[in-house]
Amino acid sequence: MKSITSKVSYLKGLIEGLEVKEDSKEGRIISVMSDILEDIAYEVEDMKESQSVIQEYVDTIDQDLLSLQEDFYDEDEEEDFLNDFVGIECPMCDETIYIDKDVFGGKGNICCPNCHKEISLNNMCSCDYECEDLRNKND
């Protein structure tokens, strides 16, 4: 596709080929119109270049924003994910085991995935050791 400036230049060549006298009324109108079209064509070309630069800048900002959103929202999702679990220390191997709070009921037994020994959940709660700390103070 030809650019607007090349189309206007072609049109000016056609006008010159018609040999319209510029001292006539029609000649002055056609000459002024072709000059205006040429000015508009140059302005449009300048705007295209400016728009291209601005588009590159916006794309860079968009990529930076996307990176920040991923960092920010990933942290929130990770925190939410971790808040859904209770950490319990295995009395046999001293490894921390994370159990879903919805599954954790404080009753029954679970198998430690590290040492494969059975851990009793009786008398445990899902408050991340706060009750255990209180029990130790009261003992």
JOSUL-V568096 format. One line per field, one symbol per residue. ss: DSSP state (A for helix, B for strand, O for the rest). A space follows every 10 residues. Layout:
BEGIN
ss: ???
END
This chain:
BEGIN
ss: OOOAAAAAAA AAAAAAAOOO OOOOAAAAAA AAAAAAAAAA AAAAAAAAAA AAAAAAAAAA AAAAAAAAAA AAAAAAAAAA AAAOBBBBBO OOOOOBBBBB OOOOOOOOBB BOOOOOOBBB OOOOOOOOOA AAAAAAAAO
END
